[in-house]
Structures are given as structure tokens and as C-alpha cells.
Amino acid sequence: MSQTEAKPNSAGAFSPLKQGLFATIWAATVLGNTGSFMRDVASSWLVTGLSSNPTAIALMQTAATLPIFLLALPAGVLSDILDRRKLLIAVQVLLAGVSGTLLMLSSHNLLTVEYLIALTFVGGIGAALMGPAWQAIVPELVPRNDLRNAVALNSLGINIARAIGPASGGLLLASAGAAATYGADVLSYLFVVSALLWWPRPAKQKTVLSEHFLGAFRAGIRYVKASGELHRVLLRAAIYFAFASAIWALLPLVARKMLNGSAGFYGALLGAVGVGAIAGALLLPRLRQKLDADRLILLSALLSSLVMILLATAPAQWLAVLLMVVLGISWIIALTTLNGLAQAVLPDWVRGRGLAVYLMVFNGAMAAGSLLWGLIAQQTGLISTLIMAGIGLTVAMLGCWKHKLPTGEADLQPSGHWEEPDVDAAKQGNKGPVMVQIAYQIAAEDRPAFLAEITRLSQARRRDGAYAWGITEHSDHPEQLMEWFLVESWHEHLRQHQRVSHADADLQRSVTRFHRGEHPPVVHHYLSL
């Protein structure tokens, strides 16, 4: 029995913190993210002093998020086939090197816009490699019924760091300079690496069915293409964050140009977002009892739109800080809801790859949106850009209302209900492709209902490994129907046996109840010569 299974389950919002391992890694992550926010506020502020061009400043946001868009899926594959703990440690060392380089350049007054953008891009590569693995380890640290609470606590932790990091970074930048700020970030990585080294994660056992990079990449793509539930989450995330990116891309200019603020004030604005996110995380369990996911996202959009439109009026600094608190509440509602749904609709075997696609969509929308809003601001000004983005966000979320988000309640744990094929696996090796045929006897009056159900089952076949699927009838006996699907290799079909979930088993039972034969549907396997 695993550590998480051995612990008693509870449903409280903070119950994941009762798991010692989760609590330790969570606390270390808060410290690590605090250092990262200190680094980011220093870099964002320094670039506004080196250039007043809105496009150049927006490129900082693009540089941070574009690598995640480009590398998220390969990173997700690595998180599923490598030891996630070792991968995360290596990435922490890389990120510490980025901050160390910034420290050296700033201490010698050698920082330029080009250096800042380039090193931010390298930091984005580290974030791309880290994101899928970091999110994929959550189910290893907590029981399943605590998963959404753990996701919410991770968002809370990030925003605790957002509350502390930017304000501390702004103060440290103003009082001690950029080198000290970057140095604090380097130290923060020591806590994260120490926590990961302390984690007694069992080594991943290699077997003949262990996935390799290219095969795992293809399997991940097949799953994402066939998962309608994940598609709905990705669509909503892409639209939401494309519009919401405007406030993050332009906030340094809003603080400096519109509100006449200092580096400390900019840090205070970001800190206020963190305070709001903490309040939002505490409020979210009550909101979930009254609102479903679609209404939560709409509420978040309305709050973010209101913040952007009111900021466009160039309010007093104290009011701007309060608006950032509201933005923090809005932001954590959206992040936690969408990320939690992405976690809930993905089975463990493809979790890293599926989350990588989610992160790719999230960061791609943020990167493209940031660049677009920066270009629009350069042409039309900050005020009109903020108003345009705010109105657009609300209209877009209302337009998505018909495309409902999934509930994420299906049991995706492996069911093991498929009988092992009577084929010598060692003799067959990794031959392919493989055709699997299942013969059904279906009465004429049951055919429409059967075809509707088996079409739903075809999505599960494709998610778990099939690259082609079809249903045929016997030319002389129309009641004899044959389902067939193709899998790229024998080993991949054996993996398919391991992936079939309890939700798939329920769907298969719904299909086979229409079978009228004396014996269960007959299954045949055909291997390419």
C-alpha cells in the first residue's frame, strides 16, 4: 500500500496538508515560488527602465511563456517515462543557474533588454520541463478524494508566494539592488531541492512494456485527440487566458506610466494579487457548493473584466491595490477550476502528457495574448487596450456557455477487466500493427441504440491506444456486427489492457448488454506478418 493510500481520507479544504510528504513539498514550493516572484519582479521592473517600448516589455511575458507552449508536450512525455523526482531536481538546478547568471550580470552592470529576455526565455524552458512533472506528482502525494483540494492548495501556495515574493522583491530591489534580489532566488532553490531529495519515491521499474519517448509521444497525442472532455477544458482555457493576459502583460506600464508608481508600488500590486488569491482560495470551497464550473469561470471573467476596465480610469494608487486583490480572487478561481478539471479528466498513465497540453494551451494563450495586447497598446494606448480586453473577456465567456465543462467525476483508475489474450507475448515480441476484432449478435430493433453506445466506446478505444476504429456488418447476416480497431504494436495493445479504466468498463457493459449470442462477444487478435 502506498503512502497516500495508507492515510485516512478527509474532505476538508486543508486536509492534504495532513499528508506529511505533501505538506513538506508544498512548503518548499512556496519558498521556491517566492524566490521566483522576487526574480520576476526585478526583471520586469528593470526592463521598464531600460526601454519604454510596450512591445519590448510585453516580450518579457512572451519570453517566459513561449517555451512552455513549445516544449510542454515533450516535457509531459518525459514526466511520464522518467523518474519525476530526478527530473524536477535537475530543473531546479537549471533555474538556479539562470538566477545566478542574472546575479553576476547585474552585479557588474551588464544587464540589457536582450540579456533579460534571453535569460527569461531560458527560465521559461525550465518552467516548461518542470510544469507537467510538478503537477503530475500531486496524485502520488494525496488520496484521490483530496486531489481537487490539493490542486487548490497548490494554487494557494503559488499565490501566497505571489503575495510575499513581489512585495519582498520590490523592497529588496529598491533597498539592496538587483543582485541581492536574484541572490535570494538562488537560495530559495536549495529548499526545493532538499525537499525533493527527502522524498522517498520508489524507483520506476523498467519492463518490456515501459514506454519510450516517440511511442509515448504518439500515445499522448492520440489520447488528447480522442478526449472530448479535455477538449472542452482546453477550449475554455485558451479563450479565457488569451483575453486575461492583457492585464499581466501591461501591468508594469500601468504601474509606472498610468499610476506613477515606483518599484515598491509595482511589487505591492503583485502582492495584492497574492492576497486576493489567498482570500479566493479560502472562499472557493463555499463557491463550489453553490456554483458549477461554468458559473465559476463566468464569475471569474466578470471580476477580471471589471478590474481591467476600472484600471483604465487611472484610479488612485490605493484603489489600484484593492483592484489587484479582486484580480487575485478572480485569477485563483479560474486557475483552480480549469486545472482541477484537467487533472480530473486524465488517467494516471497519461497525466503528464495531458497536463502538458493544458499548460501548452495556457501558456500559448498567455504568450500570444501578451504580444498581441502589447502591439495593440503601442498603437491605441493603454486605456483603450484595457477596456477592449475587459469587454472581450466577458463576451467570450458568455459565448462559451453552450459548451459545458465536464464534471470530472468518472473513475479513471485501471479496471483490469479485459482478459489477457491467449498469445505468447515473448514469441510475438513487438510486432505490429495489431487488429482486434469483437463479434456481436445484435437484433435489428437494438441496432440504433447499440451503434450510439459503441460510438461512445470508440472514443475510449482511441484514447487508450487505437489509431483506427470501425464497425462492420456481415453481408449475408446483418445481425452479425464486427467491431475492429488497430493498435500500432503488440506491446502497445498490452499497454492498452493496463489502461482500460472503470469508466470504460461501465461503457463496455452498456454496449455488450445488446449482444444476443449464447456466449459473450468473441475477440480475435490479428498480427501483421
C-alpha positions as CSV (number, residue, x, y, z in Angstrom):
1,M,0.0,0.0,0.0
2,S,1.3,3.4,-0.9
3,Q,1.8,6.3,1.5
4,T,-1.2,8.1,0.2
5,E,-3.4,5.1,0.4
6,A,-2.4,4.3,3.9
7,K,-3.5,7.7,5.2
8,P,-7.1,8.3,6.2
9,N,-9.1,10.3,3.8
10,S,-10.9,13.6,4.6
11,A,-12.7,16.1,2.6
12,G,-11.6,19.4,4.3
13,A,-10.1,22.1,2.1
14,F,-6.8,21.8,4.0
15,S,-6.9,18.0,4.5
16,P,-4.0,17.4,2.0
17,L,-1.7,19.1,4.5
18,K,-2.2,16.2,6.8
19,Q,-0.1,14.2,4.4
20,G,3.4,14.9,5.7
21,L,5.1,14.4,2.3
22,F,2.7,16.7,0.5
23,A,3.0,19.3,3.3
24,T,6.8,19.3,3.1
25,I,7.0,19.6,-0.7
26,W,4.2,22.2,-0.6
27,A,6.0,24.4,1.9
28,A,9.3,24.1,0.0
29,T,7.5,25.0,-3.2
30,V,6.0,28.2,-1.6
31,L,9.6,29.3,-0.7
32,G,10.8,28.4,-4.2
33,N,8.0,30.3,-5.8
34,T,8.6,33.3,-3.5
35,G,12.1,33.5,-4.9
36,S,10.9,33.2,-8.4
37,F,8.5,36.1,-8.0
38,M,11.3,38.2,-6.5
39,R,13.3,37.4,-9.6
40,D,10.4,38.2,-11.9
41,V,9.6,41.5,-10.3
42,A,13.2,42.6,-10.5
43,S,13.5,41.6,-14.2
44,S,10.1,43.2,-15.1
45,W,11.0,46.4,-13.4
46,L,14.5,46.6,-14.7
47,V,13.3,46.2,-18.3
48,T,10.9,49.2,-18.0
49,G,14.0,51.3,-17.0
50,L,16.0,50.0,-20.0
51,S,13.2,50.5,-22.5
52,S,9.8,52.4,-22.7
53,N,8.6,50.4,-25.8
54,P,5.4,48.5,-24.8
55,T,6.3,45.7,-27.3
56,A,9.7,45.1,-25.7
57,I,8.2,45.0,-22.3
58,A,5.4,42.6,-23.4
59,L,8.1,40.4,-24.9
60,M,9.2,39.6,-21.4
61,Q,5.9,37.9,-20.8
62,T,6.2,36.2,-24.2
63,A,9.7,35.0,-23.4
64,A,8.6,33.5,-20.1
65,T,5.6,31.6,-21.6
66,L,6.6,30.8,-25.2
67,P,9.0,28.0,-24.2
68,I,6.2,26.3,-22.2
69,F,4.0,26.5,-25.3
70,L,6.7,25.0,-27.5
71,L,8.1,22.4,-25.1
72,A,5.2,21.4,-22.9
73,L,4.2,18.2,-24.7
74,P,7.8,16.8,-24.9
75,A,8.2,17.8,-21.2
76,G,4.9,15.9,-20.5
77,V,6.3,12.8,-22.2
78,L,9.5,13.0,-20.1
79,S,7.4,13.4,-16.9
80,D,5.5,10.1,-17.8
81,I,8.5,8.0,-18.8
82,L,11.3,9.3,-16.5
83,D,11.6,9.5,-12.7
84,R,9.7,12.7,-11.9
85,R,11.7,13.4,-8.8
86,K,15.0,13.3,-10.5
87,L,13.7,15.4,-13.4
88,L,12.4,18.0,-11.0
89,I,15.7,18.2,-9.2
90,A,17.6,18.7,-12.5
91,V,15.2,21.5,-13.5
92,Q,15.7,23.3,-10.1
93,V,19.5,23.3,-10.7
94,L,18.9,24.8,-14.2
95,L,16.7,27.6,-12.8
96,A,19.2,28.3,-10.1
97,G,21.8,28.7,-12.8
98,V,19.6,31.3,-14.6
99,S,19.2,33.4,-11.5
100,G,22.9,33.0,-10.7
101,T,23.7,34.4,-14.2
102,L,21.3,37.3,-13.6
103,L,23.1,37.9,-10.3
104,M,26.5,38.1,-12.0
105,L,25.4,40.3,-14.8
106,S,23.5,42.8,-12.5
107,S,26.4,43.0,-10.1
108,H,28.7,44.1,-13.0
109,N,26.1,46.5,-14.5
110,L,26.0,44.4,-17.7
111,L,22.2,43.7,-17.9
112,T,20.5,44.7,-21.1
113,V,17.0,44.2,-22.5
114,E,18.4,41.4,-24.7
115,Y,20.0,39.6,-21.8
116,L,16.9,39.9,-19.7
117,I,14.7,38.5,-22.5
118,A,17.2,35.7,-23.3
119,L,17.5,34.6,-19.7
120,T,13.8,34.8,-19.1
121,F,13.4,32.5,-22.1
122,V,15.9,30.0,-20.6
123,G,13.9,30.2,-17.4
124,G,10.8,29.5,-19.4
125,I,12.5,26.4,-20.7
126,G,13.0,25.3,-17.1
127,A,9.4,26.1,-16.3
128,A,8.3,24.0,-19.4
129,L,10.2,21.0,-18.2
130,M,9.0,21.4,-14.6
131,G,5.3,22.1,-15.1
132,P,3.9,18.8,-16.2
133,A,6.0,16.8,-13.8
134,W,5.2,19.0,-10.9
135,Q,1.5,18.8,-11.4
136,A,1.6,15.1,-12.2
137,I,3.1,14.2,-8.8
138,V,0.1,15.6,-6.9
139,P,-1.9,12.3,-7.2
140,E,1.2,10.5,-5.8
141,L,1.1,12.7,-2.6
142,V,-2.6,12.7,-1.7
143,P,-5.6,10.3,-1.8
144,R,-7.8,10.6,-4.8
145,N,-10.7,12.3,-2.9
146,D,-8.2,15.0,-1.8
147,L,-7.0,15.7,-5.4
148,R,-9.0,18.8,-6.1
149,N,-8.2,20.2,-2.6
150,A,-4.5,19.5,-3.3
151,V,-4.7,21.4,-6.6
152,A,-6.4,24.3,-4.9
153,L,-3.7,24.3,-2.2
154,N,-1.0,24.3,-4.9
155,S,-2.7,27.4,-6.4
156,L,-3.0,28.9,-2.9
157,G,0.7,28.2,-2.3
158,I,1.6,29.9,-5.5
159,N,-0.4,32.9,-4.5
160,I,1.0,33.0,-1.0
161,A,4.3,33.3,-2.8
162,R,2.8,35.9,-5.1
163,A,1.7,37.9,-2.0
164,I,5.1,37.7,-0.4
165,G,7.6,37.5,-3.3
166,P,6.8,40.6,-5.4
167,A,6.5,42.9,-2.4
168,S,9.7,41.5,-0.9
169,G,11.4,41.6,-4.3
170,G,10.3,45.2,-4.9
171,L,11.6,46.3,-1.4
172,L,14.8,44.3,-1.8
173,L,15.3,45.7,-5.3
174,A,14.8,49.3,-4.1
175,S,17.0,48.9,-1.0
176,A,19.8,46.5,-1.9
177,G,19.7,46.3,-5.7
178,A,19.0,43.6,-8.4
179,A,22.0,41.4,-7.4
180,A,20.6,40.9,-3.9
181,T,17.1,40.1,-5.3
182,Y,18.5,37.5,-7.7
183,G,20.7,36.1,-4.9
184,A,17.6,35.5,-2.8
185,D,16.1,33.5,-5.6
186,V,19.2,31.3,-5.9
187,L,18.9,30.5,-2.2
188,S,15.2,29.6,-2.5
189,Y,16.0,26.7,-4.8
190,L,18.0,25.0,-2.0
191,F,14.8,24.4,-0.1
192,V,13.0,22.8,-3.1
193,V,15.9,20.5,-3.9
194,S,16.2,19.5,-0.3
195,A,12.5,18.6,-0.1
196,L,12.7,16.5,-3.3
197,L,15.8,14.7,-2.1
198,W,14.0,13.8,1.1
199,W,11.0,12.3,-0.8
200,P,11.5,8.5,-0.7
201,R,9.9,7.9,-4.1
202,P,10.2,4.3,-5.3
203,A,12.4,3.9,-8.4
204,K,10.4,3.5,-11.6
205,Q,10.7,-0.2,-12.7
206,K,11.6,-0.8,-16.3
207,T,9.7,-3.7,-18.0
208,V,9.3,-4.8,-21.6
209,L,6.2,-2.6,-21.7
210,S,7.9,0.5,-20.4
211,E,7.2,3.3,-22.9
212,H,9.9,5.0,-25.0
213,F,9.9,8.7,-26.0
214,L,8.4,8.5,-29.5
215,G,5.9,5.9,-28.7
216,A,4.8,7.7,-25.6
217,F,4.6,11.0,-27.6
218,R,2.3,9.3,-30.1
219,A,0.2,7.8,-27.3
220,G,-0.2,11.2,-25.7
221,I,-1.3,12.8,-28.9
222,R,-3.8,10.0,-29.6
223,Y,-5.3,10.4,-26.1
224,V,-5.7,14.2,-26.4
225,K,-7.2,14.0,-29.9
226,A,-9.8,11.5,-28.6
227,S,-10.7,13.1,-25.3
228,G,-13.8,15.2,-25.8
229,E,-13.8,16.2,-22.1
230,L,-10.3,17.5,-22.3
231,H,-11.1,19.4,-25.4
232,R,-13.8,21.4,-23.6
233,V,-11.4,22.3,-20.8
234,L,-8.7,23.4,-23.3
235,L,-11.1,25.5,-25.4
236,R,-12.3,27.4,-22.3
237,A,-8.7,27.9,-21.1
238,A,-7.4,29.1,-24.4
239,I,-10.1,31.8,-24.8
240,Y,-10.1,32.9,-21.1
241,F,-6.3,33.3,-20.9
242,A,-5.9,35.0,-24.3
243,F,-8.0,37.9,-23.1
244,A,-6.9,37.8,-19.4
245,S,-3.2,38.0,-20.5
246,A,-3.7,41.7,-21.2
247,I,-3.5,42.8,-17.6
248,W,-0.4,40.8,-16.9
249,A,1.5,42.0,-20.0
250,L,0.7,45.6,-19.4
251,L,0.7,45.8,-15.6
252,P,4.3,47.1,-15.4
253,L,3.4,50.0,-17.7
254,V,0.1,50.6,-15.9
255,A,2.0,50.9,-12.6
256,R,4.8,53.1,-13.9
257,K,3.2,55.3,-16.5
258,M,-0.5,55.5,-15.6
259,L,-0.3,55.3,-11.8
260,N,3.2,57.0,-11.4
261,G,4.3,54.2,-9.1
262,S,7.8,53.0,-8.0
263,A,9.3,49.6,-8.0
264,G,7.9,49.1,-4.5
265,F,4.4,50.0,-5.7
266,Y,4.6,47.6,-8.5
267,G,5.6,44.9,-6.0
268,A,2.7,45.9,-3.8
269,L,0.3,45.5,-6.8
270,L,1.6,42.0,-7.4
271,G,1.5,41.3,-3.7
272,A,-2.1,42.4,-3.6
273,V,-2.9,39.8,-6.3
274,G,-1.4,37.2,-4.0
275,V,-3.5,38.4,-1.0
276,G,-6.6,38.2,-3.2
277,A,-5.7,34.7,-4.3
278,I,-5.4,33.6,-0.7
279,A,-8.8,35.0,0.0
280,G,-10.2,33.4,-3.1
281,A,-8.8,30.0,-2.1
282,L,-10.5,30.2,1.2
283,L,-13.7,31.3,-0.4
284,L,-13.6,28.8,-3.2
285,P,-15.0,25.7,-1.3
286,R,-18.1,27.7,-0.5
287,L,-18.5,28.9,-4.0
288,R,-18.2,25.3,-5.3
289,Q,-21.2,24.3,-3.2
290,K,-23.3,26.9,-5.0
291,L,-21.8,27.2,-8.5
292,D,-20.8,24.7,-11.0
293,A,-17.6,25.0,-13.1
294,D,-19.2,27.0,-15.9
295,R,-20.6,29.6,-13.5
296,L,-17.3,29.8,-11.6
297,I,-15.4,30.7,-14.8
298,L,-18.1,33.2,-15.8
299,L,-17.8,34.8,-12.3
300,S,-14.0,35.0,-12.7
301,A,-14.3,36.6,-16.1
302,L,-16.7,39.2,-14.8
303,L,-14.4,40.1,-12.0
304,S,-11.3,40.3,-14.2
305,S,-13.1,42.4,-16.8
306,L,-14.2,44.8,-14.1
307,V,-10.6,45.2,-12.8
308,M,-9.3,45.9,-16.3
309,I,-12.0,48.5,-17.1
310,L,-11.5,50.3,-13.7
311,L,-7.7,50.3,-14.1
312,A,-8.2,52.1,-17.4
313,T,-9.6,55.1,-15.5
314,A,-6.2,55.5,-13.8
315,P,-7.5,55.3,-10.3
316,A,-5.7,56.3,-7.1
317,Q,-2.9,54.0,-6.1
318,W,-4.8,52.7,-3.0
319,L,-7.8,51.8,-5.2
320,A,-5.5,50.1,-7.7
321,V,-4.2,47.9,-4.9
322,L,-7.7,46.9,-3.9
323,L,-8.5,46.1,-7.6
324,M,-5.5,43.8,-7.6
325,V,-7.0,42.0,-4.6
326,V,-10.1,41.4,-6.7
327,L,-8.0,40.2,-9.6
328,G,-6.3,37.7,-7.3
329,I,-9.7,36.3,-6.3
330,S,-10.7,36.1,-9.9
331,W,-7.4,34.5,-11.0
332,I,-7.4,31.7,-8.5
333,I,-11.0,30.8,-9.3
334,A,-10.1,30.4,-13.0
335,L,-6.8,28.6,-12.4
336,T,-8.0,26.2,-9.8
337,T,-11.2,25.4,-11.6
338,L,-9.6,24.7,-15.0
339,N,-6.5,23.0,-13.7
340,G,-8.6,20.8,-11.4
341,L,-10.8,19.7,-14.2
342,A,-7.8,18.9,-16.4
343,Q,-6.4,16.8,-13.6
344,A,-9.8,15.1,-13.0
345,V,-10.4,14.0,-16.7
346,L,-6.9,12.5,-17.1
347,P,-5.9,8.9,-16.0
348,D,-2.6,8.4,-14.3
349,W,-0.8,6.8,-17.2
350,V,-1.1,9.9,-19.4
351,R,-1.4,12.6,-16.8
352,G,1.9,14.3,-17.5
353,R,1.2,14.4,-21.2
354,G,-2.4,15.6,-20.8
355,L,-1.3,18.3,-18.3
356,A,1.5,19.3,-20.7
357,V,-1.1,20.0,-23.4
358,Y,-3.1,22.0,-20.9
359,L,0.0,24.0,-19.9
360,M,0.8,24.5,-23.6
361,V,-2.6,25.9,-24.3
362,F,-2.5,28.1,-21.2
363,N,1.0,29.5,-21.9
364,G,0.4,29.7,-25.6
365,A,-2.7,31.8,-25.0
366,M,-0.7,33.9,-22.5
367,A,2.3,34.4,-24.8
368,A,0.2,35.2,-27.9
369,G,-2.2,37.3,-26.0
370,S,0.6,39.3,-24.3
371,L,2.3,40.0,-27.6
372,L,-1.0,41.0,-29.3
373,W,-2.1,43.3,-26.4
374,G,1.4,44.9,-26.3
375,L,1.1,45.6,-30.1
376,I,-2.4,47.0,-29.7
377,A,-1.3,49.2,-26.7
378,Q,1.5,50.5,-28.8
379,Q,-1.0,51.6,-31.5
380,T,-4.0,52.7,-29.4
381,G,-2.7,53.3,-25.9
382,L,-3.1,51.6,-22.6
383,I,-6.6,52.8,-21.7
384,S,-8.4,51.6,-24.8
385,T,-6.5,48.3,-24.8
386,L,-7.5,47.5,-21.2
387,I,-11.2,48.4,-22.0
388,M,-11.1,46.3,-25.1
389,A,-9.6,43.2,-23.3
390,G,-12.1,43.6,-20.4
391,I,-15.2,43.7,-22.6
392,G,-13.8,40.9,-24.9
393,L,-13.2,38.6,-21.9
394,T,-16.8,38.8,-20.7
395,V,-18.3,38.5,-24.2
396,A,-16.1,35.5,-25.0
397,M,-17.1,33.6,-21.8
398,L,-20.7,34.2,-22.4
399,G,-20.2,32.8,-25.9
400,C,-18.8,29.6,-24.4
401,W,-21.8,29.0,-22.3
402,K,-23.3,26.3,-24.6
403,H,-20.1,24.3,-24.4
404,K,-20.4,23.0,-20.9
405,L,-17.3,21.9,-18.9
406,P,-17.0,18.3,-17.8
407,T,-17.7,17.3,-14.2
408,G,-14.6,15.2,-13.9
409,E,-16.3,12.6,-11.7
410,A,-15.5,9.4,-13.8
411,D,-13.4,6.7,-12.2
412,L,-10.3,6.5,-14.4
413,Q,-8.4,4.0,-12.3
414,P,-7.3,0.8,-14.3
415,S,-10.1,-1.8,-14.0
416,G,-8.1,-4.8,-15.3
417,H,-11.4,-6.3,-16.7
418,W,-10.0,-7.3,-20.1
419,E,-8.9,-10.9,-20.3
420,E,-5.3,-11.4,-21.2
421,P,-5.0,-12.5,-24.9
422,D,-4.1,-16.2,-25.5
423,V,-0.9,-15.2,-27.3
424,D,2.7,-15.8,-26.4
425,A,3.9,-12.2,-25.7
426,A,7.6,-13.2,-25.7
427,K,7.2,-15.0,-29.0
428,Q,5.3,-12.2,-30.7
429,G,7.7,-9.5,-29.4
430,N,6.7,-6.0,-30.5
431,K,5.1,-6.9,-33.8
432,G,2.6,-4.6,-35.3
433,P,0.2,-3.3,-36.3
434,V,-2.4,-5.4,-34.5
435,M,-6.0,-5.7,-35.4
436,V,-8.5,-6.5,-32.7
437,Q,-12.0,-7.8,-33.7
438,I,-15.0,-8.2,-31.5
439,A,-18.1,-10.1,-32.9
440,Y,-21.6,-9.1,-31.7
441,Q,-25.1,-10.5,-32.4
442,I,-27.4,-7.5,-32.4
443,A,-31.2,-7.7,-33.0
444,A,-32.5,-5.3,-35.7
445,E,-34.6,-3.3,-33.1
446,D,-31.5,-2.8,-30.9
447,R,-29.2,-1.6,-33.7
448,P,-29.7,2.2,-33.4
449,A,-29.1,2.2,-29.6
450,F,-26.2,-0.2,-30.0
451,L,-24.5,1.9,-32.6
452,A,-24.9,5.0,-30.4
453,E,-23.3,3.3,-27.4
454,I,-20.4,1.7,-29.4
455,T,-19.6,5.0,-31.0
456,R,-19.1,6.3,-27.4
457,L,-16.9,3.3,-26.7
458,S,-14.8,4.0,-29.8
459,Q,-13.5,7.2,-28.1
460,A,-12.3,5.1,-25.2
461,R,-10.6,2.7,-27.6
462,R,-8.8,5.6,-29.3
463,R,-7.8,7.3,-26.1
464,D,-6.2,4.1,-24.7
465,G,-4.2,3.2,-27.8
466,A,-6.2,2.5,-31.0
467,Y,-5.2,4.7,-34.0
468,A,-8.2,3.5,-36.2
469,W,-11.6,2.1,-35.4
470,G,-14.7,0.8,-37.3
471,I,-17.9,-1.2,-37.2
472,T,-19.0,-3.5,-40.0
473,E,-21.8,-5.9,-40.7
474,H,-21.9,-9.3,-42.3
475,S,-23.1,-9.1,-45.9
476,D,-25.5,-12.1,-45.5
477,H,-26.4,-11.8,-41.8
478,P,-26.9,-8.1,-40.9
479,E,-27.4,-9.1,-37.2
480,Q,-23.7,-10.1,-37.1
481,L,-21.7,-6.9,-36.4
482,M,-18.0,-6.7,-36.1
483,E,-16.1,-4.0,-34.2
484,W,-12.5,-3.6,-35.1
485,F,-9.6,-1.4,-34.1
486,L,-5.9,-1.1,-35.0
487,V,-3.1,-0.6,-32.5
488,E,0.4,0.2,-33.6
489,S,2.2,-2.8,-31.9
490,W,1.6,-5.8,-29.8
491,H,3.3,-4.2,-26.8
492,E,1.0,-1.1,-27.2
493,H,-2.0,-3.4,-27.2
494,L,-0.8,-5.0,-23.9
495,R,-0.4,-1.5,-22.5
496,Q,-4.0,-0.9,-23.6
497,H,-5.0,-3.8,-21.4
498,Q,-3.4,-1.9,-18.5
499,R,-5.0,1.4,-19.3
500,V,-8.7,0.5,-19.6
501,S,-10.5,2.2,-16.7
502,H,-13.5,1.5,-14.6
503,A,-15.4,4.2,-16.6
504,D,-14.5,2.3,-19.8
505,A,-15.7,-1.0,-18.2
506,D,-19.1,0.6,-17.4
507,L,-19.3,1.8,-21.0
508,Q,-18.3,-1.7,-22.3
509,R,-21.1,-3.3,-20.2
510,S,-23.5,-0.8,-21.7
511,V,-22.5,-2.0,-25.2
512,T,-22.5,-5.7,-24.5
513,R,-26.0,-5.7,-23.0
514,F,-27.3,-5.6,-26.6
515,H,-25.4,-8.8,-27.5
516,R,-27.9,-11.6,-28.2
517,G,-25.4,-14.5,-28.6
518,E,-25.3,-17.6,-26.4
519,H,-21.7,-16.7,-25.4
520,P,-20.0,-13.4,-24.7
521,P,-18.7,-11.5,-27.8
522,V,-15.8,-13.3,-29.4
523,V,-12.5,-11.4,-29.5
524,H,-9.8,-12.1,-32.2
525,H,-6.3,-10.7,-32.5
526,Y,-4.5,-10.4,-35.8
527,L,-0.8,-9.5,-36.0
528,S,1.0,-8.3,-39.1
529,L,3.4,-10.7,-40.6
